[in-house]
Amino acid sequence: METILKKSFFTLLFLVIVLGPIAGIKTLQIQVLMASDGGYQPSETVSSATATEQSWKQTLEVVGSLMAVQGVLVSSELSGKIEQIHFKSGQSVKIGQLLLELDASTEKAKLAATQADARLAEINLRRAKKLRETNTVAEAELDTAEANFLAADAQVENLKTVIAKKQITAPFSGQLGIRKVNLGQYINSGDTVVSLQSLDPIFVDFSFPQNWISHAKLEMPLEVKIDAYPEEIFGGHLTAVTPEVEVTTRTLNLRGTLDNPEGKLLPGMFVQVALMLPEKKPQLIIPSTAILYASYGDSVFIINEKDGKQVAEQKFVRLGESRGDFVSIIEGLEVGQTVVATGAFKLQNGTSVMINNSLSITPELDPDPEDS
């Protein structure tokens, strides 16, 4: 019995020696938590940015469509069998360049005979004039000879016109589309041979709501962006404004002209159009990475000094225009306030933060990615 009591005593002594310090530490931690009113929160590392004011060019942005300055479906005015094709699909051509020839052998044969008749009629006319000078023939015979000559000459010109119409040429300089006919094919009048588009320059057509009419001035600069070339901006200017407003939509139709030397812009493309206004407007801007987007409202975290610590305070803001890596703030911030630029997703209202900007990326208004 004495042995058991000794063993129990030493076990209890061991537990007191080992667990006593641990219990003391835990008690101290509980006291610290109780004294901190809400518990201890470790600081979160974030990067910061300052809300600054910049003057941005004002733009009116709408959607538009590209239109060729000149564009037609080249077709044949006459029926006939295709004898020769002088172009390839997608080829660039000059105005007047021969594209296609229809069989004109019958007309050429008739032309030779008609030209011979015209020469004979001309000879008869000259003879009749000389005889009339000596009153050898009546004036009616001279009139008949002159009429015969004019009729024969008209026949010659008619056949020359028919032969010319069987040679289809480019009505203007531009780029051809895909060929719609084949060698030896018989085509009817009006059948499409190929499309022809003039691509440089090129038009962009778009519409404005009527409350923007005061901003539409001829020769105003505009910029066009297109999904096919996301990193490029195509510049141009406003060249036409319709003098009436559409009754059904209450919009004003406008047209701009763009340089297109490389032919990247094609008729029918859907584009984003930005009309550049001459005046600038001051904007309060912060990096777009600072915004926490939510259905109930967008917000940012402002960094304030509190009890010697840097504390994040959530504030709801109203957003304006976005440009590059920045977004403008319409309401909710003031110039000079410091916001959390990156790392806001892990914060709560009142979280203590540590600022480390050593690894943060500098935002730019016109970013140019290395792999673009």
C-alpha positions in Angstrom: 0.0 0.0 0.0 2.8 2.4 0.8 4.4 1.6 -2.6 1.2 2.6 -4.4 1.0 5.9 -2.5 4.6 6.7 -3.4 3.9 6.0 -7.1 0.8 8.2 -7.1 2.7 11.0 -5.4 5.6 11.0 -7.9 3.0 10.8 -10.8 1.2 13.8 -9.5 4.4 15.7 -8.9 5.5 15.0 -12.6 2.2 16.2 -13.9 2.5 19.5 -11.9 6.1 20.1 -13.1 5.3 19.4 -16.8 1.8 20.8 -17.2 2.1 23.7 -14.9 4.1 26.0 -17.3 1.8 25.1 -20.2 -1.3 26.0 -18.1 0.4 29.3 -17.2 1.1 30.2 -20.8 -2.5 29.4 -21.8 -3.8 31.5 -19.0 -1.6 34.4 -20.1 -2.9 34.1 -23.7 -6.5 34.1 -22.5 -5.8 37.2 -20.5 -4.3 39.0 -23.6 -7.3 38.0 -25.7 -9.7 39.3 -23.1 -7.8 42.5 -22.9 -7.8 43.1 -26.6 -11.7 43.3 -26.9 -12.3 40.9 -29.8 -9.2 38.8 -29.9 -5.8 39.1 -31.4 -5.5 39.4 -35.2 -2.3 38.9 -37.0 -1.3 41.6 -39.6 -1.9 40.9 -43.2 0.8 42.0 -45.8 -0.6 44.1 -48.6 0.6 46.6 -51.2 -0.8 50.1 -51.3 -1.6 52.9 -53.7 -2.6 56.6 -53.3 -5.7 58.0 -54.9 -4.5 60.7 -57.3 -6.1 63.1 -59.7 -5.4 63.0 -63.5 -6.9 64.8 -66.5 -8.2 62.2 -69.0 -9.3 62.9 -72.5 -13.1 62.6 -72.7 -14.5 60.1 -75.2 -17.9 59.1 -76.4 -17.9 55.3 -77.0 -20.3 53.4 -79.2 -20.3 50.4 -81.5 -20.0 50.6 -85.3 -19.5 48.7 -88.5 -16.9 49.0 -91.2 -18.0 49.8 -94.7 -16.0 49.9 -97.9 -15.5 53.3 -99.5 -16.5 51.6 -102.7 -17.8 48.0 -103.0 -19.6 46.2 -105.8 -20.4 42.8 -107.1 -18.8 42.8 -110.5 -21.3 41.3 -113.0 -21.8 40.8 -116.7 -24.1 43.2 -118.6 -24.5 40.7 -121.4 -24.9 36.9 -121.7 -22.2 34.7 -123.2 -19.6 32.0 -122.7 -16.5 32.9 -120.7 -13.5 32.7 -123.1 -10.7 34.1 -120.8 -10.3 34.9 -117.1 -7.6 37.4 -116.3 -7.7 37.5 -112.4 -7.2 35.3 -109.3 -9.3 35.3 -106.2 -8.1 37.8 -103.6 -6.0 39.7 -106.1 -5.5 43.5 -106.0 -6.5 45.3 -109.2 -6.3 48.8 -110.7 -9.1 50.7 -112.2 -9.8 49.6 -115.8 -7.8 46.3 -115.5 -9.3 43.5 -117.6 -10.9 40.8 -115.5 -12.8 38.6 -117.9 -13.7 38.2 -121.6 -16.8 36.6 -123.0 -16.9 35.0 -126.5 -17.4 37.8 -129.0 -16.4 36.0 -132.2 -19.9 36.5 -133.8 -19.8 40.2 -133.1 -16.3 40.6 -134.4 -17.2 38.9 -137.6 -20.2 41.2 -138.0 -18.0 44.1 -137.2 -15.7 43.4 -140.2 -18.7 43.2 -142.6 -20.3 46.3 -141.2 -17.0 48.3 -141.4 -16.8 47.3 -145.1 -20.4 48.6 -145.6 -19.5 51.8 -143.8 -16.4 52.4 -146.1 -18.6 51.9 -149.2 -21.2 54.2 -147.8 -18.5 56.8 -147.2 -17.2 56.5 -150.8 -20.7 56.9 -152.1 -21.3 60.0 -150.0 -18.1 61.7 -151.3 -19.1 60.8 -154.9 -22.6 62.2 -154.4 -21.2 65.4 -153.0 -19.0 66.0 -156.0 -21.8 65.2 -158.4 -24.1 67.5 -156.5 -21.7 70.4 -156.9 -22.1 70.1 -160.7 -25.9 69.5 -160.4 -25.4 66.1 -162.0 -27.5 64.4 -159.2 -30.6 65.5 -157.3 -30.2 66.8 -153.8 -32.4 63.8 -152.6 -29.7 61.4 -153.8 -27.1 63.2 -151.7 -29.4 63.0 -148.7 -29.8 59.3 -149.2 -26.1 58.7 -149.5 -25.5 60.7 -146.3 -28.1 58.8 -144.4 -26.7 55.4 -145.6 -23.3 56.5 -144.4 -24.6 57.5 -140.9 -26.5 54.3 -140.5 -23.5 52.1 -141.5 -21.3 54.1 -139.1 -23.8 53.7 -136.3 -23.8 49.9 -136.9 -20.0 49.9 -136.5 -20.2 51.8 -133.2 -23.0 49.5 -131.9 -20.9 46.3 -132.6 -17.8 47.9 -131.0 -19.9 48.7 -127.9 -21.2 45.1 -127.7 -17.6 43.7 -128.0 -16.4 46.1 -125.3 -19.2 45.1 -123.0 -18.0 41.5 -123.3 -14.7 42.5 -121.8 -15.4 43.1 -118.1 -13.0 45.5 -116.4 -12.5 46.7 -112.8 -14.6 49.9 -112.2 -12.2 51.1 -109.6 -9.0 50.0 -107.8 -9.4 47.6 -104.9 -9.2 44.0 -103.8 -11.1 41.1 -105.4 -13.0 38.5 -103.5 -13.6 34.8 -104.4 -14.2 34.1 -108.1 -17.8 32.9 -108.8 -17.4 31.7 -112.4 -15.2 29.3 -114.3 -13.6 29.2 -117.8 -16.1 28.0 -120.5 -19.1 28.7 -118.3 -22.2 30.3 -119.9 -23.4 33.3 -117.8 -26.5 35.4 -118.1 -26.8 39.1 -117.9 -26.5 40.2 -114.2 -24.7 37.1 -113.0 -22.0 37.9 -110.3 -18.4 37.3 -111.4 -16.5 38.5 -108.3 -16.8 41.0 -105.5 -14.6 44.1 -105.5 -13.9 46.2 -102.4 -11.9 49.4 -102.0 -10.2 49.0 -98.6 -7.9 52.0 -98.1 -9.3 54.2 -96.8 -12.3 52.5 -95.2 -15.5 53.9 -93.6 -16.8 53.2 -90.1 -20.5 53.9 -89.6 -22.0 54.4 -86.1 -24.9 56.1 -84.3 -25.1 58.5 -81.4 -28.1 59.2 -79.1 -29.6 62.7 -79.8 -28.3 64.1 -76.5 -24.8 63.8 -77.8 -25.4 65.8 -81.0 -23.7 68.9 -79.7 -20.4 67.0 -79.5 -20.4 65.8 -83.2 -18.1 68.0 -85.2 -16.6 67.2 -88.5 -12.9 66.3 -88.6 -13.0 65.3 -84.9 -10.4 62.5 -84.2 -11.7 59.0 -83.5 -10.2 55.7 -82.5 -11.4 52.2 -83.5 -10.7 48.9 -81.7 -11.5 45.5 -83.0 -11.4 42.0 -81.4 -9.3 40.6 -84.2 -6.4 43.0 -83.2 -7.0 43.6 -79.5 -3.6 45.4 -79.0 -4.0 47.8 -81.9 -5.8 51.2 -82.2 -6.8 52.4 -85.6 -7.1 56.2 -85.9 -9.3 58.3 -88.1 -11.6 61.3 -88.2 -15.3 62.1 -88.4 -16.2 62.9 -92.1 -20.0 62.9 -92.3 -23.0 63.6 -90.0 -26.6 63.0 -91.2 -28.8 66.1 -91.1 -31.7 64.3 -89.5 -32.4 62.1 -86.4 -33.9 58.7 -86.8 -37.5 58.9 -85.7 -37.7 55.3 -84.3 -34.4 55.3 -82.4 -33.8 59.0 -81.8 -30.2 58.5 -82.9 -27.9 60.4 -85.2 -26.0 58.5 -87.9 -22.3 59.4 -88.4 -19.5 58.2 -90.5 -15.7 58.2 -90.0 -12.8 57.5 -92.3 -9.9 55.4 -91.3 -6.5 54.7 -93.0 -6.1 51.0 -93.8 -2.8 50.6 -95.7 -2.3 47.0 -94.5 -5.9 46.0 -95.3 -6.5 44.6 -91.7 -9.9 46.3 -91.5 -12.5 44.6 -93.7 -16.1 45.7 -94.6 -18.7 44.3 -92.3 -16.5 44.0 -89.2 -18.0 44.9 -85.8 -15.8 47.6 -84.0 -15.7 49.8 -80.9 -15.6 53.5 -81.8 -14.4 56.2 -79.5 -14.9 59.8 -80.5 -12.2 62.0 -78.9 -13.6 65.2 -77.4 -11.3 68.2 -77.3 -11.8 69.0 -73.6 -10.2 67.1 -70.7 -11.8 66.2 -67.3 -10.0 65.6 -64.0 -10.5 62.1 -62.7 -9.8 60.6 -59.2 -8.1 57.3 -60.1 -6.8 54.2 -58.3 -5.4 50.8 -59.6 -8.2 48.5 -60.7 -6.7 45.8 -58.6 -7.9 47.7 -55.5 -11.6 47.2 -56.3 -13.6 44.5 -54.7 -16.5 43.9 -57.1 -19.8 42.7 -55.6 -23.5 42.6 -56.6 -24.4 44.7 -53.6 -21.8 47.3 -54.3 -18.1 47.8 -55.2 -15.7 48.7 -52.4 -12.1 49.4 -51.5 -10.0 49.2 -48.3 -8.6 52.5 -47.0 -5.5 52.3 -44.8 -5.7 54.4 -41.7 -3.5 54.9 -38.6 -5.2 53.6 -35.4 -3.4 53.1 -32.0 -0.1 53.1 -33.7 -1.1 50.5 -36.2 -2.1 50.5 -39.8 -5.7 49.3 -40.1 -7.8 48.6 -43.2 -11.3 50.2 -43.3 -13.7 49.1 -46.0 -15.5 51.8 -48.0 -18.1 51.5 -50.8 -17.3 53.5 -53.9 -19.0 54.4 -57.2 -16.9 53.5 -60.2 -16.4 55.5 -63.4 -14.5 54.9 -66.5 -11.6 52.3 -66.8 -8.4 52.9 -68.7 -5.5 50.6 -68.8 -4.7 49.5 -65.2 -6.7 52.3 -63.6 -10.3 53.0 -62.7 -11.8 56.3 -61.9 -13.8 56.9 -58.7 -16.9 59.0 -58.9 -17.9 58.8 -55.3 -16.5 57.4 -52.0 -12.8 58.5 -52.1 -10.8 61.7 -51.7 -7.5 62.7 -53.2 -4.5 61.5 -51.2 -6.2 58.6 -49.4 -4.2 55.4 -49.3 -5.9 52.3 -50.5 -5.0 48.6 -50.5 -3.8 47.9 -54.1 -3.3 44.1 -53.8 -4.4 41.7 -51.2 -7.8 43.2 -50.4 -9.5 39.9 -50.9 -8.1 38.6 -47.6 -9.1 41.6 -45.4 -12.0 42.3 -43.2 -13.1 45.7 -41.8 -10.5 46.6 -39.1 -7.8 44.2 -40.0 -4.3 45.2 -39.2 -2.1 45.4 -42.2 1.6 45.7 -43.1 2.5 47.5 -46.3 5.1 45.9 -48.7 5.3 47.5 -52.1 8.6 45.9 -53.1 7.0 43.2 -55.3 4.0 45.2 -56.6 3.6 45.9 -60.3 3.4 49.6 -61.3 0.0 50.2 -63.0 0.0 52.0 -66.3 -2.7 53.9 -68.3 -1.5 52.3 -71.5 0.0 48.9 -70.6 2.0 47.0 -73.2 2.4 43.4 -72.1 5.7 41.7 -73.1 3.9 38.9 -74.9 1.5 41.1 -76.8 
